[in-house]
């Protein structure tokens, strides 16, 4: 049986570039070379596409991969049948690509843009398709779908960053009338908690809005939910399944970027410290929001479970969750009986199935 040709895209121009490098190291090391011809393609912060010329994937997280002498400029052609093109002097080398694993987090990676390119090229790819990716990336659109799917979520308000300079005081007044402190403030279209703040007072709220507005034209402001942070991994196309539930204890004011990737304060509990009855409600809600958005392949769905009455409250969905060695998505499925290599195989099979 011929090997499948798999292109792993990593890096990208988003603020989550470094997280992507770590995720790609995990994915690339999990791909069985007996099953796959692997083509690792990195996208620099400036937008250059490079076919990484080494198999030493430990070079990725620190950025040393960009200095590999065997690197070549590369591109995935939108012309069907062309596949991956790399450039060596005056020569163009063409490689057939059966499936792309876009290990790209954030803008231009999980918002439907790279998915649109692959759709045009007729190449199967891991993860949700264009519309589901776009809806999941924009947290305000996700909120609208969750409302229609009758999924309980935190109360929220949309603020547009263009209005901050001229209407800041009025915006602050309106938010204070709707919510009590603390409030969570998020750019609508980032992941990994980039640009997210927990505002404890009016001054902090103004600063949080300005910070979030630097990342996105749309800002999401949410009420504070006092509860456990519970995450569940979902996988599948027409019949998605949910993993066991995991819980994050941030060990900080909230589970921000540093708590996720820089410091060692956070602790993961797998399974989550909730009853099986509540865990089943979380899994059911996760599959419901996954299906309502139209996701395929994979997503991680995050919730709060309130301390007072164990109410399940939807937080957000991540269509290309982290795949680092400490990331919850692979850890949750490993704890559910599907270790890393098998998980990657299953995601590739789902991508091929969705492209039939």
Number of C-alpha atoms within 10 A of each C-alpha: 4 7 12 17 17 23 26 22 24 28 30 26 18 20 19 21 22 20 23 30 29 25 25 30 22 21 20 23 15 16 19 14 12 8 14 16 18 19 20 22 25 28 21 17 14 8 12 13 21 22 24 23 17 13 13 13 19 16 17 21 18 11 13 11 21 18 11 13 10 11 19 19 17 22 18 21 16 17 12 12 14 16 22 20 17 20 16 12 8 6 8 13 12 17 16 16 20 20 23 25 23 23 28 30 31 25 21 14 25 29 27 22 17 20 26 15 16 24 18 13 17 18 23 25 28 27 30 28 26 20 17 22 26 22 23 28 27 22 25 21 15 21 23 11 17 22 13 10 15 11 16 16 19 16 13 19 16 16 20 16 21 12 13 17 9 9 11 15 13 12 17 16 11 12 22 15 9 12 16 12 15 18 24 21 29 28 30 27 25 25 28 20 17 19 24 26 24 20 20 13 13 17 10 15 23 17 14 23 28 18 20 25 24 13 20 19 15 21 28 24 29 22 19 17 19 11 17 20 22 28 30 27 28 26 25 24 21 13 9 17 16 24 24 23 27 24 23 20 16 19 13 12 9 18 18 19 17 17 19 19 17 9 11 11 14 17 13 17 14 18 19 19 15 16 10 13 8 16 21 15 12 27 20 14 24 29 22 17 23 28 18 15 21 18 27 26 26 26 26 24 26 21 25 23 22 15 11 8 8 14 16 21 21 23 21 22 26 23 29 27 26 24 22 20 15 15 15 24 27 25 22 25 22 17 15 16 13 16 15 21 17 16 20 20 16 17 21 23 17 22 27 18 12 19 13 6
